[in-house]
Amino acid sequence: MNKKYRRVIIAGNWKMNMLPSQAKGFVEELKKLLPQAMRGCTAVLCVPATHISAMGSQRFRRISVGAQNVSEYDMGAHTGEISAEMLKDADVQYCIIGHSERRQFNGETDEQIRLKLRRLLDAGITPILCVGESLQQRELGLTMEHISYQVKAALASLSEEQVREVVIAYEPIWAIGTGVTASAGQAQEVCFNIRELLRKDYGALISRKVSILYGGSMNAKNCRELLSQPDIDGGLIGGASLKVSDFASIIAVGCEE
Ligand code: PEP
């Protein structure tokens, strides 16, 4: 799915699933199923923290390693937290931030997400910033108002060069883990509007470069229509990234020339 100006990114979000011992076999299997040519596209696995060092140190060359969270602090007395520098040292290249599950169940605020995003950029890790509306917000016609707020709050005070390094994932909350996917038209509309927002704030050059992913019950069957939309540059995939053949199929579609 050639996007001309942008990399296509197919990122799996394993959430709190899979054991480290199972992960190795999964990755070995996935490597066998990856397409020969992966020019212009990147496959990422965002794994639980306990899996990172094993995956990173083995350098699964064709699959980038991602984390699912990072501390907003740089170091020190923050029991249970993991810093961006630690992730970098473990060869992590991508990190999800602002996932709706963390916003909802861990009370993560826009300000924390902004700080996390900066930590990642400073460490040279690509943030995958998740934004998305609830069903109620969609029904009230507040989708873009809410998403604009989330995007602007997270990117506040970043330079144009820094914004260019950020990946944004549009994840409608009502579509995550529900089996209900946004229609290709709905997903394209929001991704287009996010790009417009970037164009107004940072200029056309930057907005053309930022990869915007769709996430929410994407699977091997519906990915082609979603990924062929002009402003959808990849997917953030939960459930289907746990099934090696499904995830490989989505990567294959994303990597089509
Ligand atoms: C997610 O958790 O980011 C996600 C998109 O999950 P699912 O694909 O299972 O809806």
Residues whose N, C-alpha, C, O or C-beta is under 5 A from the ligand:
A	BS01	PEP	N13 A175 I176 G177 T178 G215 G216 S217 M218 L236 I237 G238 G239 A240
